[in-house]
């Protein structure tokens, strides 16, 4: 008999944390964060952790330092172990977040290709800088036409990953994808959906609040502790890119004198809106998601509707 796994997804600033914490009080759910940035210690305001007040009750938050290597494979390994522990407690794991790749790794399995080789990756990135994305894409088409057919010619990150795997092993990336083991869960996915104009307004307000409650001081503290330039040069080799993430790179640019604070805030709002739009596009492709629309910013109504959905799921 398949064991239950409940998932809550949605773009940044959509109210996932509030909904999840309310539902976890009503049902035997135990929250597992699926946020690729909230895994990092000391990064609270820029990742939205400080707003929830519930990180003690949530797994996979504050588990690695900003300069430590952390991959989706690391996440899946830890999440799988926690899910088993939750089952042993006769409770239901509740995967909550907006990092689509993390969620996909848990619910659909992870390709067993070798982990990142940063030396090869850096070499391929240099080739792309010198000759262009189409050059490395054409190489991929010769090596692995199956994967090339699934990747946009300008998606440099995924092209490089596929070439990197081939250079390490001599096998095409599609060979490993075919060996992916798909987990067997009684899966139920709830999605929070906002009208984009309302979501954009929430994002802008959220950024203003982050600045007000101390995002700049947080970044200054991280830089003073060595988590940032000149560490960024090292991070690009090791994979520890936490300080290059949304909310931190924009403030670092301001602190390094690249632009004024007003411009940093504008960039942060714009980049966050773009990120939210990419999240919406990612999750829209998954037809398993039961969407709940937010009307007039009423999160309480979303919580009630999600509760009804979970009642039906339990039956």
Backbone as CSV, one residue per row, in Angstrom:
resi,resn,N_x,N_y,N_z,CA_x,CA_y,CA_z,C_x,C_y,C_z
1,UNK,0.845,-1.187,0.000,0.000,0.000,0.000,0.888,1.248,0.000
2,UNK,0.605,2.191,-0.917,1.396,3.402,-0.995,1.172,4.278,0.225
3,UNK,2.244,4.931,0.661,2.139,5.831,1.807,1.892,7.256,1.328
4,UNK,1.144,8.050,2.113,0.761,9.388,1.663,1.900,10.397,1.731
5,UNK,1.916,11.281,0.764,2.824,12.425,0.756,2.033,13.620,0.247
6,UNK,1.895,14.640,1.085,1.179,15.862,0.709,2.206,16.939,0.357
7,UNK,1.937,17.677,-0.713,2.852,18.692,-1.206,2.086,20.008,-1.388
8,UNK,2.701,21.100,-0.984,2.127,22.438,-1.186,3.130,23.273,-1.961
9,UNK,2.707,23.766,-3.133,3.601,24.540,-3.980,2.985,25.894,-4.298
10,UNK,3.802,26.760,-4.862,3.361,28.089,-5.267,4.550,29.004,-5.403
11,UNK,4.374,30.124,-6.070,5.491,31.060,-6.256,5.857,31.776,-4.968
12,UNK,6.981,32.427,-4.974,7.422,33.204,-3.825,6.395,34.268,-3.466
13,UNK,6.228,34.510,-2.165,5.306,35.520,-1.624,3.837,35.144,-1.763
14,UNK,3.552,33.872,-2.070,2.152,33.465,-2.251,1.478,33.032,-0.957
15,UNK,2.224,32.997,0.145,1.629,32.639,1.433,1.726,31.174,1.781
16,UNK,2.651,30.445,1.164,2.780,29.005,1.407,3.055,28.686,2.874
17,UNK,3.940,29.473,3.497,4.320,29.187,4.882,3.129,29.305,5.816
18,UNK,2.370,30.374,5.677,1.199,30.574,6.537,0.182,29.458,6.358
19,UNK,-0.085,29.109,5.112,-1.040,28.032,4.828,-0.543,26.713,5.409
20,UNK,0.735,26.424,5.201,1.307,25.155,5.667,1.244,25.038,7.187
21,UNK,1.595,26.114,7.893,1.609,26.053,9.356,0.201,25.889,9.917
22,UNK,-0.765,26.537,9.294,-2.153,26.384,9.742,-2.643,24.956,9.513
23,UNK,-2.331,24.397,8.363,-2.767,23.032,8.056,-2.076,22.013,8.961
24,UNK,-0.799,22.275,9.284,-0.057,21.347,10.143,-0.608,21.321,11.560
25,UNK,-1.323,22.381,11.960,-1.955,22.399,13.284,-3.257,21.593,13.288
26,UNK,-3.865,21.445,12.137,-5.163,20.768,12.052,-5.050,19.289,11.697
27,UNK,-3.971,18.940,11.010,-3.830,17.578,10.505,-2.494,16.995,10.973
28,UNK,-2.357,15.662,10.938,-1.099,15.040,11.387,0.006,15.182,10.345
29,UNK,0.291,16.423,9.988,1.285,16.723,8.966,2.574,17.226,9.609
30,UNK,3.694,16.885,9.014,4.990,17.369,9.481,5.701,18.018,8.310
31,UNK,6.012,19.311,8.431,6.488,20.109,7.307,7.959,19.837,6.987
32,UNK,8.228,19.665,5.701,9.592,19.570,5.177,9.761,20.705,4.175
33,UNK,10.678,21.598,4.424,10.896,22.728,3.520,11.483,22.254,2.193
34,UNK,10.928,22.798,1.109,11.482,22.563,-0.228,11.891,23.911,-0.810
35,UNK,12.798,24.577,-0.105,13.298,25.883,-0.505,14.816,25.799,-0.617
36,UNK,15.330,26.081,-1.798,16.757,25.884,-2.056,17.647,26.887,-1.331
37,UNK,17.058,27.959,-0.772,17.874,28.958,-0.079,17.705,28.904,1.432
38,UNK,16.563,28.425,1.885,16.343,28.378,3.332,17.144,27.276,4.021
39,UNK,17.840,26.463,3.243,18.732,25.463,3.847,19.927,26.144,4.521
40,UNK,20.239,27.376,4.116,21.459,28.030,4.588,21.252,28.750,5.920
41,UNK,22.192,28.544,6.812,22.208,29.253,8.088,22.539,30.730,7.867
42,UNK,22.091,31.549,8.797,22.413,32.979,8.863,21.753,33.811,7.761
43,UNK,21.082,33.162,6.829,20.418,33.871,5.734,18.915,33.812,6.006
44,UNK,18.433,34.749,6.791,17.050,34.700,7.274,16.120,35.672,6.556
45,UNK,16.490,36.936,6.560,15.592,37.954,6.003,15.463,37.803,4.492
46,UNK,16.585,37.659,3.808,16.561,37.564,2.351,15.900,36.321,1.811
47,UNK,15.772,35.297,2.644,15.123,34.056,2.209,13.692,33.933,2.724
48,UNK,13.257,34.912,3.529,11.883,34.882,4.029,11.686,34.043,5.268
49,UNK,12.758,33.534,5.862,12.605,32.706,7.060,12.070,33.504,8.241
50,UNK,12.524,34.743,8.362,12.180,35.523,9.546,10.696,35.833,9.638
51,UNK,10.007,35.794,8.518,8.584,36.138,8.508,7.713,35.027,9.055
52,UNK,8.192,33.777,9.004,7.330,32.657,9.362,7.252,32.397,10.855
53,UNK,8.379,32.542,11.530,8.402,32.243,12.954,8.214,30.774,13.249
54,UNK,8.274,29.925,12.218,7.979,28.520,12.441,9.081,27.579,12.022
55,UNK,10.311,28.094,11.943,11.363,27.243,11.412,11.750,26.106,12.356
56,UNK,11.432,26.248,13.647,11.752,25.158,14.563,10.909,23.920,14.261
57,UNK,9.712,24.135,13.695,8.800,23.033,13.423,8.931,22.521,11.998
58,UNK,9.945,22.977,11.276,10.078,22.634,9.862,11.437,21.995,9.601
59,UNK,11.428,20.888,8.890,12.673,20.201,8.551,13.382,20.887,7.379
60,UNK,14.696,20.702,7.316,15.558,21.149,6.219,15.613,22.673,6.070
61,UNK,15.640,23.344,7.208,15.925,24.770,7.270,17.134,24.957,8.189
62,UNK,18.061,25.851,7.792,19.257,26.139,8.601,20.110,24.889,8.841
63,UNK,20.512,24.244,7.764,21.273,22.995,7.944,22.700,23.050,7.393
64,UNK,23.021,24.034,6.539,24.386,24.162,6.033,24.817,25.630,6.076
65,UNK,26.109,25.848,6.147,26.639,27.218,6.129,26.641,27.748,4.694
66,UNK,26.615,29.077,4.538,26.532,29.654,3.204,27.659,29.285,2.250
67,UNK,28.816,28.887,2.783,29.930,28.540,1.901,30.078,27.036,1.701
68,UNK,29.142,26.249,2.197,29.215,24.800,2.043,28.559,24.344,0.747
69,UNK,29.091,23.267,0.183,28.476,22.668,-0.993,27.112,22.102,-0.628
70,UNK,26.160,22.284,-1.497,24.822,21.738,-1.284,24.167,21.573,-2.649
71,UNK,23.703,20.362,-2.938,23.117,20.071,-4.239,21.715,19.501,-4.069
72,UNK,21.013,19.392,-5.175,19.681,18.790,-5.133,19.768,17.326,-4.712
73,UNK,20.884,16.667,-5.038,21.074,15.279,-4.604,21.202,15.202,-3.082
74,UNK,21.917,16.169,-2.488,22.019,16.230,-1.026,20.632,16.428,-0.418
75,UNK,19.873,17.314,-1.034,18.527,17.580,-0.527,17.662,16.332,-0.572
76,UNK,17.664,15.658,-1.687,16.824,14.460,-1.823,17.192,13.391,-0.799
77,UNK,18.489,13.201,-0.588,18.947,12.199,0.375,18.430,12.517,1.777
78,UNK,18.545,13.782,2.175,18.071,14.174,3.507,16.551,14.099,3.594
79,UNK,15.866,14.565,2.537,14.403,14.559,2.546,13.854,13.142,2.606
80,UNK,14.445,12.223,1.856,13.984,10.825,1.867,14.116,10.225,3.265
81,UNK,15.221,10.537,3.940,15.432,10.016,5.285,14.407,10.589,6.264
82,UNK,14.129,11.882,6.140,13.152,12.518,7.029,11.748,11.975,6.782
83,UNK,11.409,11.748,5.531,10.088,11.185,5.205,9.900,9.830,5.886
84,UNK,10.921,9.001,5.873,10.832,7.701,6.540,10.650,7.867,8.048
85,UNK,11.347,8.839,8.631,11.206,9.096,10.069,9.791,9.553,10.409
86,UNK,9.218,10.367,9.558,7.855,10.859,9.794,6.853,9.708,9.726
87,UNK,7.043,8.810,8.778,6.160,7.637,8.701,6.250,6.787,9.964
88,UNK,7.463,6.666,10.500,7.619,5.862,11.715,6.861,6.468,12.894
89,UNK,6.651,7.790,12.840,5.889,8.474,13.892,4.386,8.464,13.613
90,UNK,3.987,7.740,12.549,2.568,7.643,12.170,1.996,9.001,11.771
91,UNK,2.839,9.827,11.171,2.402,11.123,10.690,2.594,11.194,9.176
92,UNK,2.147,12.283,8.577,2.203,12.428,7.124,3.216,13.499,6.755
93,UNK,4.191,13.191,5.896,5.147,14.218,5.454,4.450,15.251,4.571
94,UNK,4.813,16.506,4.784,4.169,17.639,4.114,5.270,18.481,3.477
95,UNK,5.502,18.273,2.205,6.569,18.942,1.471,6.067,20.308,1.008
96,UNK,6.744,21.374,1.443,6.243,22.731,1.202,7.354,23.604,0.634
97,UNK,7.112,24.233,-0.522,8.113,25.144,-1.046,7.869,25.540,-2.481
98,UNK,8.792,26.348,-2.985,8.692,26.841,-4.348,9.851,26.451,-5.234
99,UNK,10.772,25.623,-4.721,11.914,25.173,-5.523,11.511,23.920,-6.291
100,UNK,11.101,24.132,-7.527,10.538,23.044,-8.317,11.451,21.852,-8.480
101,UNK,12.750,22.092,-8.629,13.687,20.991,-8.828,13.788,20.123,-7.579
102,UNK,13.756,20.748,-6.403,13.800,19.992,-5.154,12.558,19.107,-5.017
103,UNK,11.409,19.693,-5.314,10.157,18.936,-5.204,10.135,17.795,-6.198
104,UNK,10.553,18.068,-7.417,10.563,17.016,-8.441,11.488,15.870,-8.033
105,UNK,12.641,16.199,-7.448,13.582,15.153,-7.044,12.952,14.194,-6.047
106,UNK,12.140,14.731,-5.116,11.525,13.886,-4.086,10.364,13.077,-4.651
107,UNK,9.497,13.701,-5.426,8.269,13.013,-5.844,8.428,12.204,-7.131
108,UNK,9.408,12.571,-7.968,9.581,11.876,-9.240,10.922,11.170,-9.372
109,UNK,11.746,11.282,-8.347,13.052,10.635,-8.403,14.108,11.536,-9.009
110,UNK,15.349,11.155,-8.817,16.480,11.956,-9.285,17.357,11.103,-10.189
111,UNK,17.746,11.693,-11.280,18.615,11.003,-12.226,19.917,10.575,-11.533
112,UNK,20.335,9.291,-11.687,21.532,8.803,-10.981,22.845,9.167,-11.668
113,UNK,22.866,10.275,-12.369,24.114,10.729,-12.998,25.100,11.172,-11.917
114,UNK,26.392,11.162,-12.231,27.389,11.577,-11.230,27.198,13.030,-10.817
115,UNK,27.689,13.356,-9.634,27.556,14.710,-9.109,28.434,15.682,-9.898
116,UNK,28.278,16.950,-9.589,28.939,18.004,-10.365,30.455,17.891,-10.315
117,UNK,31.073,18.142,-11.443,32.524,18.284,-11.537,32.779,19.740,-11.905
118,UNK,33.192,20.541,-10.921,33.254,21.994,-11.121,34.395,22.409,-12.043
119,UNK,35.411,21.588,-12.154,36.499,21.905,-13.077,36.025,21.777,-14.524
120,UNK,35.325,20.669,-14.817,34.772,20.486,-16.163,33.725,21.552,-16.457
121,UNK,32.895,21.846,-15.471,31.826,22.824,-15.649,32.409,24.207,-15.967
122,UNK,33.485,24.556,-15.263,34.113,25.858,-15.512,34.688,25.917,-16.925
123,UNK,35.292,24.826,-17.372,35.863,24.777,-18.728,34.769,24.950,-19.787
124,UNK,33.653,24.251,-19.603,32.545,24.343,-20.553,31.922,25.738,-20.551
125,UNK,31.856,26.331,-19.374,31.308,27.682,-19.281,32.206,28.673,-20.023
126,UNK,33.514,28.478,-19.922,34.459,29.346,-20.644,34.287,29.190,-22.155
127,UNK,34.062,27.956,-22.603,33.829,27.717,-24.029,32.558,28.416,-24.500
128,UNK,31.527,28.368,-23.660,30.269,29.030,-24.012,30.454,30.542,-24.074
129,UNK,31.265,31.078,-23.155,31.537,32.514,-23.172,32.298,32.918,-24.427
130,UNK,33.203,32.040,-24.863,34.057,32.364,-26.004,33.346,32.165,-27.337
131,UNK,32.596,31.047,-27.458,32.022,30.680,-28.759,30.497,30.808,-28.835
132,UNK,29.847,30.958,-27.674,28.407,31.107,-27.666,27.669,29.843,-27.251
133,UNK,26.419,30.015,-26.833,25.612,28.880,-26.386,25.325,27.887,-27.510
134,UNK,25.134,28.392,-28.730,24.813,27.503,-29.847,25.960,26.528,-30.110
135,UNK,27.172,26.982,-29.894,28.342,26.114,-30.105,28.290,24.894,-29.195
136,UNK,28.066,25.127,-27.890,28.033,23.975,-26.981,26.736,23.175,-27.172
137,UNK,25.675,23.833,-27.593,24.416,23.115,-27.866,24.588,22.153,-29.036
138,UNK,25.284,22.587,-30.062,25.522,21.709,-31.216,26.378,20.506,-30.823
139,UNK,27.312,20.704,-29.910,28.093,19.573,-29.391,27.178,18.577,-28.697
140,UNK,26.238,19.111,-27.915,25.303,18.240,-27.204,24.433,17.463,-28.186
141,UNK,24.010,18.109,-29.272,23.175,17.414,-30.258,23.892,16.210,-30.856
142,UNK,25.194,16.332,-31.045,25.972,15.213,-31.582,26.113,14.096,-30.555
143,UNK,26.309,14.464,-29.302,26.548,13.487,-28.240,25.262,12.838,-27.757
144,UNK,24.229,13.656,-27.567,22.984,13.169,-26.949,21.783,13.911,-27.552
145,UNK,21.358,13.499,-28.754,20.238,14.190,-29.409,18.934,14.114,-28.617
146,UNK,18.771,13.074,-27.797,17.550,12.942,-26.999,17.435,14.097,-26.008
147,UNK,18.494,14.327,-25.245,18.486,15.415,-24.269,18.468,16.769,-24.974
148,UNK,19.221,16.898,-26.058,19.247,18.165,-26.792,17.852,18.560,-27.261
149,UNK,17.047,17.571,-27.598,15.681,17.839,-28.040,14.781,18.359,-26.936
150,UNK,15.202,18.206,-25.680,14.402,18.664,-24.541,14.897,19.989,-23.965
151,UNK,16.013,20.487,-24.484,16.640,21.678,-23.908,16.641,22.804,-24.926
152,UNK,16.329,24.010,-24.471,16.409,25.180,-25.338,17.880,25.497,-25.615
153,UNK,18.207,25.884,-26.852,19.616,26.168,-27.191,20.279,27.229,-26.326
154,UNK,19.490,28.069,-25.654,20.080,29.107,-24.789,20.089,28.722,-23.313
155,UNK,19.651,27.507,-23.006,19.648,27.063,-21.609,21.034,26.534,-21.264
156,UNK,21.956,27.474,-21.055,23.370,27.108,-20.880,23.583,26.156,-19.708
157,UNK,22.900,26.402,-18.596,23.127,25.587,-17.401,22.852,24.107,-17.673
158,UNK,21.710,23.818,-18.301,21.353,22.420,-18.556,22.220,21.796,-19.655
159,UNK,22.602,22.593,-20.647,23.492,22.083,-21.695,24.826,21.675,-21.095
160,UNK,25.375,22.559,-20.251,26.662,22.276,-19.622,26.566,21.046,-18.732
161,UNK,25.480,20.905,-17.984,25.321,19.737,-17.121,25.350,18.453,-17.942
162,UNK,24.645,18.427,-19.078,24.608,17.224,-19.917,25.986,16.919,-20.503
163,UNK,26.697,17.946,-20.956,28.044,17.734,-21.497,29.015,17.298,-20.408
164,UNK,28.854,17.864,-19.227,29.706,17.522,-18.088,29.593,16.039,-17.748
165,UNK,28.356,15.525,-17.719,28.139,14.107,-17.424,28.807,13.231,-18.477
166,UNK,28.670,13.617,-19.734,29.285,12.833,-20.811,30.806,12.829,-20.695
167,UNK,31.380,13.986,-20.393,32.843,14.058,-20.282,33.353,13.253,-19.096
168,UNK,32.547,13.145,-18.040,32.969,12.365,-16.868,32.879,10.863,-17.107
169,UNK,31.838,10.444,-17.824,31.509,9.008,-17.867,31.590,8.369,-19.244
170,UNK,31.500,9.175,-20.295,31.419,8.609,-21.639,30.024,8.168,-22.009
171,UNK,29.073,8.302,-21.084,27.673,7.957,-21.352,26.847,9.223,-21.499
172,UNK,25.875,9.235,-22.413,25.014,10.415,-22.537,24.117,10.581,-21.319
173,UNK,23.695,11.801,-21.073,22.841,12.092,-19.922,21.528,11.318,-20.001
174,UNK,21.011,11.109,-21.206,19.757,10.368,-21.370,19.877,8.934,-20.874
175,UNK,21.086,8.369,-20.913,21.322,7.018,-20.399,20.995,6.956,-18.911
176,UNK,21.407,7.980,-18.155,21.144,8.013,-16.721,19.690,8.360,-16.424
177,UNK,19.112,9.236,-17.225,17.710,9.576,-17.009,16.818,8.355,-17.143
178,UNK,17.164,7.466,-18.059,16.367,6.244,-18.259,16.443,5.316,-17.056
179,UNK,17.464,5.502,-16.209,17.639,4.662,-15.030,17.053,5.275,-13.761
180,UNK,16.370,6.403,-13.899,15.784,7.071,-12.737,14.712,6.204,-12.089
181,UNK,14.820,6.009,-10.776,13.822,5.254,-10.022,12.752,6.216,-9.512
182,UNK,11.505,5.967,-9.894,10.413,6.853,-9.493,9.830,6.372,-8.166
183,UNK,9.816,7.213,-7.140,9.245,6.820,-5.842,7.760,6.495,-5.969
184,UNK,7.286,5.680,-5.042,5.879,5.272,-5.062,5.175,5.851,-3.840
185,UNK,4.477,6.967,-4.039,3.726,7.615,-2.966,2.256,7.726,-3.351
186,UNK,1.410,7.782,-2.332,0.039,8.215,-2.539,0.105,9.736,-2.494
187,UNK,0.317,10.313,-3.656,0.736,11.702,-3.763,-0.454,12.639,-3.935
188,UNK,-0.400,13.760,-3.201,-1.424,14.785,-3.365,-0.752,16.145,-3.322
189,UNK,-0.930,16.929,-4.391,-0.251,18.212,-4.519,-1.277,19.344,-4.572
190,UNK,-1.104,20.304,-3.673,-1.940,21.500,-3.644,-1.092,22.682,-4.116
191,UNK,-1.671,23.539,-4.953,-0.964,24.717,-5.433,-1.721,25.993,-5.094
192,UNK,-0.995,27.019,-4.677,-1.587,28.334,-4.418,-1.391,29.190,-5.664
193,UNK,-2.504,29.720,-6.175,-2.438,30.496,-7.419,-2.993,31.906,-7.208
194,UNK,-2.157,32.883,-7.515,-2.510,34.298,-7.401,-2.667,34.902,-8.797
195,UNK,-3.556,35.885,-8.977,-3.467,36.724,-10.180,-2.102,37.403,-10.175
196,UNK,-1.415,37.411,-11.301,-0.034,37.881,-11.326,0.103,39.333,-10.880
197,UNK,-0.872,40.178,-11.216,-0.749,41.576,-10.792,-0.808,41.709,-9.271
198,UNK,-1.631,40.868,-8.620,-1.692,40.885,-7.159,-0.410,40.324,-6.557
199,UNK,0.110,39.264,-7.171,1.348,38.666,-6.671,2.501,39.657,-6.776
200,UNK,2.569,40.383,-7.867,3.640,41.368,-8.043,3.573,42.444,-6.959
201,UNK,2.360,42.877,-6.609,2.214,43.874,-5.548,2.707,43.312,-4.214
202,UNK,2.379,42.048,-3.934,2.840,41.407,-2.697,4.370,41.322,-2.673
203,UNK,4.951,40.993,-3.812,6.411,40.893,-3.891,7.057,42.246,-3.610
204,UNK,6.535,43.295,-4.199,7.100,44.631,-3.986,7.022,45.031,-2.511
205,UNK,5.885,44.745,-1.878,5.727,45.062,-0.460,6.666,44.214,0.395
206,UNK,6.830,42.971,-0.005,7.706,42.080,0.760,9.153,42.560,0.715
207,UNK,9.598,43.010,-0.450,10.961,43.533,-0.569,11.122,44.772,0.299
208,UNK,10.145,45.666,0.275,10.211,46.864,1.122,10.317,46.472,2.596
209,UNK,9.559,45.448,2.996,9.609,44.992,4.385,10.979,44.407,4.719
210,UNK,11.561,43.640,3.801,12.890,43.073,4.028,13.924,44.162,4.275
211,UNK,13.861,45.212,3.476,14.788,46.330,3.655,14.554,46.978,5.018
212,UNK,13.298,47.156,5.382,12.943,47.834,6.628,13.418,47.060,7.852
213,UNK,13.310,45.728,7.821,13.650,44.943,9.013,15.117,44.522,9.059
214,UNK,15.913,44.930,8.042,17.355,44.734,8.213,18.077,43.871,7.207
215,UNK,17.597,43.770,5.969,18.291,42.948,4.982,19.714,43.440,4.739
216,UNK,19.903,44.751,4.694,21.242,45.281,4.422,22.214,44.896,5.539
217,UNK,21.778,45.014,6.779,22.633,44.619,7.906,22.929,43.122,7.869
218,UNK,21.920,42.337,7.464,22.149,40.896,7.376,23.247,40.590,6.361
219,UNK,23.178,41.218,5.204,24.189,40.984,4.170,25.555,41.487,4.634
220,UNK,25.588,42.658,5.276,26.849,43.179,5.803,27.470,42.197,6.794
221,UNK,26.640,41.600,7.645,27.135,40.631,8.614,27.690,39.388,7.949
222,UNK,27.027,38.933,6.907,27.496,37.757,6.178,28.819,38.040,5.479
223,UNK,28.933,39.221,4.900,30.186,39.598,4.244,31.320,39.718,5.264
224,UNK,31.012,40.292,6.415,32.023,40.440,7.461,32.498,39.084,7.964
225,UNK,31.606,38.086,7.921,31.960,36.735,8.360,32.679,35.941,7.270
226,UNK,32.842,36.553,6.091,33.566,35.882,5.011,32.689,35.161,4.021
227,UNK,31.368,35.326,4.128,30.453,34.659,3.209,30.097,35.596,2.055
228,UNK,31.023,35.758,1.134,30.773,36.661,0.025,32.082,37.090,-0.581
229,UNK,32.111,38.140,-1.393,33.381,38.580,-1.987,34.448,38.764,-0.914
230,UNK,35.688,38.255,-1.085,36.149,37.566,-2.295,35.778,36.092,-2.361
231,UNK,34.966,35.619,-1.427,34.587,34.203,-1.408,33.817,33.808,-2.661
232,UNK,33.152,34.757,-3.303,32.354,34.427,-4.485,33.198,33.765,-5.566
233,UNK,34.457,34.172,-5.655,35.327,33.554,-6.651,35.539,32.085,-6.353
234,UNK,35.627,31.757,-5.062,35.773,30.366,-4.647,34.454,29.622,-4.842
235,UNK,33.360,30.297,-4.515,32.049,29.659,-4.592,31.745,29.171,-5.999
236,UNK,32.164,29.922,-7.012,31.865,29.523,-8.376,32.571,28.231,-8.751
237,UNK,33.617,27.868,-7.995,34.329,26.619,-8.253,33.768,25.473,-7.417
238,UNK,33.332,25.764,-6.221,32.907,24.702,-5.311,31.427,24.406,-5.371
239,UNK,30.642,25.325,-5.905,29.200,25.103,-5.940,28.463,25.808,-4.822
240,UNK,29.184,26.411,-3.859,28.526,27.101,-2.774,28.139,28.513,-3.183
241,UNK,27.017,28.670,-3.886,26.660,29.952,-4.488,25.555,30.661,-3.734
242,UNK,25.440,30.426,-2.457,24.323,30.982,-1.697,24.274,32.504,-1.765
243,UNK,25.437,33.161,-1.699,25.458,34.621,-1.652,25.255,35.257,-3.023
244,UNK,25.164,34.440,-4.059,24.840,34.949,-5.381,23.348,34.830,-5.652
245,UNK,22.596,34.412,-4.647,21.175,34.171,-4.854,20.362,35.448,-4.729
246,UNK,19.110,35.343,-5.086,18.174,36.462,-5.098,18.091,37.114,-3.715
247,UNK,18.186,38.436,-3.705,18.102,39.179,-2.455,19.456,39.499,-1.865
248,UNK,20.461,38.705,-2.198,21.809,38.916,-1.672,22.718,39.543,-2.727
249,UNK,22.631,39.052,-3.952,23.485,39.618,-5.001,23.153,41.086,-5.257
250,UNK,21.870,41.457,-5.164,21.493,42.849,-5.408,22.028,43.767,-4.317
251,UNK,21.939,43.320,-3.060,22.440,44.138,-1.952,23.959,44.179,-1.950
252,UNK,24.601,43.082,-2.316,26.061,43.077,-2.429,26.508,44.095,-3.475
253,UNK,25.778,44.165,-4.586,26.104,45.153,-5.612,26.052,46.568,-5.072
254,UNK,25.063,46.849,-4.234,24.954,48.170,-3.604,26.120,48.408,-2.647
255,UNK,26.421,47.424,-1.806,27.480,47.587,-0.818,28.857,47.713,-1.466
256,UNK,29.006,47.151,-2.669,30.280,47.251,-3.389,30.358,48.530,-4.233
257,UNK,29.309,49.347,-4.166,29.330,50.629,-4.846,28.982,50.573,-6.322
258,UNK,28.361,49.495,-6.773,28.008,49.383,-8.186,26.818,50.265,-8.543
259,UNK,25.928,50.476,-7.567,24.756,51.317,-7.792,24.211,51.780,-6.449
260,UNK,23.262,52.716,-6.494,22.662,53.255,-5.290,21.647,52.270,-4.703
261,UNK,21.242,52.521,-3.453,20.301,51.641,-2.777,18.970,51.567,-3.528
262,UNK,18.510,52.703,-4.041,17.241,52.709,-4.767,17.285,51.749,-5.956
263,UNK,18.419,51.714,-6.641,18.574,50.809,-7.773,18.630,49.358,-7.306
264,UNK,19.285,49.100,-6.179,19.343,47.745,-5.638,17.935,47.237,-5.322
265,UNK,17.121,48.098,-4.738,15.743,47.717,-4.405,14.936,47.470,-5.674
266,UNK,15.123,48.322,-6.658,14.409,48.134,-7.929,14.791,46.803,-8.575
267,UNK,16.083,46.515,-8.584,16.562,45.255,-9.171,16.012,44.051,-8.411
268,UNK,16.004,44.156,-7.081,15.521,43.043,-6.273,14.047,42.785,-6.536
269,UNK,13.254,43.844,-6.630,11.829,43.671,-6.935,11.641,43.068,-8.320
270,UNK,12.360,43.606,-9.280,12.237,43.090,-10.649,12.668,41.632,-10.751
271,UNK,13.807,41.304,-10.161,14.318,39.931,-10.245,13.418,38.951,-9.505
272,UNK,12.816,39.394,-8.398,11.900,38.524,-7.663,10.627,38.281,-8.462
273,UNK,10.128,39.306,-9.128,8.948,39.125,-9.980,9.251,38.147,-11.112
274,UNK,10.429,38.280,-11.692,10.814,37.358,-12.769,10.934,35.927,-12.250
275,UNK,11.508,35.791,-11.069,11.631,34.466,-10.465,10.260,33.851,-10.214
276,UNK,9.332,34.651,-9.699,7.976,34.165,-9.443,7.310,33.712,-10.737
277,UNK,7.525,34.463,-11.794,6.942,34.089,-13.084,7.509,32.755,-13.568
278,UNK,8.811,32.531,-13.381,9.410,31.254,-13.771,8.837,30.109,-12.935
279,UNK,8.613,30.368,-11.641,8.011,29.335,-10.791,6.615,28.969,-11.282
280,UNK,5.829,29.976,-11.611,4.470,29.729,-12.098,4.507,28.871,-13.362
281,UNK,5.400,29.204,-14.280,5.518,28.437,-15.529,5.923,26.994,-15.239
282,UNK,6.861,26.818,-14.308,7.340,25.467,-13.953,6.188,24.624,-13.414
283,UNK,5.471,25.141,-12.410,4.430,24.353,-11.770,3.210,24.159,-12.668
284,UNK,2.988,25.076,-13.583,1.840,24.974,-14.477,1.911,23.725,-15.342
285,UNK,3.112,23.237,-15.579,3.292,22.049,-16.414,2.841,20.761,-15.714
286,UNK,2.744,20.798,-14.392,2.408,19.580,-13.628,0.898,19.479,-13.468
287,UNK,0.305,18.562,-14.195,-1.151,18.416,-14.204,-1.682,17.730,-12.948
288,UNK,-0.803,17.278,-12.078,-1.247,16.628,-10.835,-1.642,17.636,-9.764
289,UNK,-1.306,18.898,-9.969,-1.531,19.906,-8.927,-3.008,20.309,-8.872
290,UNK,-3.569,20.305,-7.657,-4.903,20.818,-7.405,-4.760,22.281,-7.014
291,UNK,-5.145,23.189,-7.923,-4.915,24.611,-7.701,-6.033,25.233,-6.878
292,UNK,-5.639,26.099,-5.951,-6.589,26.879,-5.158,-6.286,28.350,-5.425
293,UNK,-7.267,29.059,-5.939,-7.076,30.457,-6.308,-7.244,31.369,-5.100
294,UNK,-6.320,32.327,-4.974,-6.420,33.351,-3.940,-7.233,34.511,-4.501
295,UNK,-8.281,34.874,-3.782,-9.142,35.963,-4.248,-9.062,37.124,-3.265
296,UNK,-8.651,38.282,-3.773,-8.553,39.463,-2.926,-7.536,39.330,-1.818
297,UNK,-6.521,38.476,-2.017,-5.480,38.305,-1.011,-5.924,37.572,0.239
298,UNK,-7.052,36.854,0.159,-7.626,36.186,1.332,-6.995,34.809,1.543
299,UNK,-5.920,34.769,2.316,-5.230,33.510,2.577,-6.078,32.593,3.462
300,UNK,-6.895,33.175,4.361,-7.744,32.359,5.234,-8.671,31.466,4.417
301,UNK,-9.195,32.011,3.323,-10.066,31.228,2.459,-9.290,30.086,1.798
302,UNK,-8.016,30.341,1.477,-7.166,29.300,0.889,-6.945,28.173,1.897
303,UNK,-6.715,28.543,3.149,-6.503,27.542,4.196,-7.739,26.663,4.347
304,UNK,-8.915,27.287,4.344,-10.161,26.532,4.469,-10.354,25.604,3.285
305,UNK,-10.099,26.117,2.085,-10.272,25.301,0.885,-9.278,24.146,0.865
306,UNK,-8.035,24.429,1.255,-7.018,23.376,1.315,-7.406,22.316,2.341
307,UNK,-8.007,22.753,3.454,-8.482,21.800,4.458,-9.534,20.868,3.901
308,UNK,-10.457,21.407,3.108,-11.489,20.565,2.480,-10.858,19.555,1.529
309,UNK,-9.858,20.024,0.791,-9.159,19.144,-0.139,-8.478,18.012,0.623
310,UNK,-7.843,18.346,1.752,-7.163,17.324,2.543,-8.167,16.355,3.168
311,UNK,-9.327,16.843,3.577,-10.364,15.954,4.095,-10.739,14.912,3.062
312,UNK,-10.897,15.334,1.838,-11.238,14.402,0.760,-10.092,13.443,0.486
313,UNK,-8.857,13.953,0.601,-7.687,13.108,0.382,-7.625,11.998,1.419
314,UNK,-7.932,12.334,2.686,-7.892,11.340,3.757,-8.917,10.239,3.552
315,UNK,-10.057,10.609,2.927,-11.103,9.605,2.689,-10.717,8.649,1.582
